[in-house]
Amino acid sequence: MFIGATPCTEWLDGQLAADDHGFLLTGDDVPPSALDHPGQQPLPLETSRPGVFCVGDARSRSIKRVATAIGEGSMAVRLVFDRLEAMGLAIADLDGADP
Ligand SMILES: Cc1cc2nc3c(=O)[nH]c(=O)nc-3n(C[C@H](O)[C@H](O)[C@H](O)COP(=O)(O)OP(=O)(O)OC[C@H]3O[C@@H](n4cnc5c(N)ncnc54)[C@H](O)[C@@H]3O)c2cc1C
């Protein structure tokens, strides 16, 4: 039956790039033509819209396991700071410190 294999992303109404099954594309998987800001390469876990990240099962090509969903969520915290810093909105100096 493959219960739970359909992502609940339809509410986004195409605002973020997704694969043919509705899983959101992130990082290098986002085609240049789908970028909200052409030329601005998404960070890992970042969607086609700068500053919007996707982790866990809803993300295209994710591993679909509890441990990886949690790990990606932890990574996203740092990556959000990286994006804000790149936009000049935050100073991220998280080395050795909890965000
Ligand atoms: C039958 C089955 C068995 C599995 N067995 C294992 C296993 O043995 N080991 C393992 O590691 N993994 C297993 N998995 C996979 C694991 O459950 C998932 O990888 C993990 O739960 C993903 O976490 P997530 O936070 O990305 O998504 P989810 O746990 O699916 O959480 C997403 C949440 O968002 C909510 N949501 C959806 N849309 C909206 C919305 N518009 N607004 C607000 N909330 C919304 C949903 O209700 C849900 O609570 C199994 C999955 C299934 C379906």
The ligand as a Gaussian input file, in Angstrom:
#p B3LYP/6-31G(d) Opt

LIG

0 1
 C        4.154000       3.114000       7.323000
 C        5.500000       3.778000       7.575000
 C        6.498000       3.102000       8.265000
 C        7.736000       3.703000       8.510000
 N        8.712000       3.020000       9.216000
 C        9.875000       3.628000       9.489000
 C       10.870000       2.969000      10.260000
 O       10.705000       1.816000      10.704000
 N       12.024000       3.636000      10.524000
 C       12.242000       4.903000      10.086000
 O       13.294000       5.480000      10.372000
 N       11.307000       5.549000       9.339000
 C       10.142000       4.943000       9.046000
 N        9.197000       5.594000       8.298000
 C        9.512000       6.928000       7.763000
 C        9.367000       8.011000       8.825000
 O        8.074000       7.925000       9.423000
 C        9.555000       9.364000       8.131000
 O       10.797000       9.372000       7.425000
 C        9.554000      10.516000       9.113000
 O        8.379000      10.508000       9.879000
 C        9.680000      11.823000       8.354000
 O        9.528000      12.898000       9.242000
 P        9.006000      14.278000       8.684000
 O        9.007000      15.197000       9.853000
 O        9.761000      14.653000       7.473000
 O        7.509000      14.029000       8.168000
 P        6.249000      13.543000       8.989000
 O        6.614000      12.689000      10.165000
 O        5.331000      12.944000       7.947000
 O        5.626000      14.869000       9.583000
 C        5.000000      15.826000       8.777000
 C        3.894000      16.462000       9.601000
 O        3.401000      17.611000       8.914000
 C        1.997000      17.611000       9.033000
 N        1.479000      18.420000       7.928000
 C        1.319000      18.080000       6.622000
 N        0.815000      19.101000       5.921000
 C        0.669000      20.124000       6.787000
 C        0.158000      21.452000       6.665000
 N       -0.262000      21.959000       5.500000
 N        0.141000      22.220000       7.764000
 C        0.586000      21.740000       8.958000
 N        1.063000      20.473000       9.139000
 C        1.082000      19.695000       8.065000
 C        1.605000      16.148000       8.975000
 O        0.338000      15.950000       9.555000
 C        2.717000      15.526000       9.814000
 O        2.393000      15.505000      11.187000
 C        7.973000       5.015000       8.050000
 C        6.952000       5.693000       7.374000
 C        5.738000       5.100000       7.135000
 C        4.662000       5.860000       6.393000

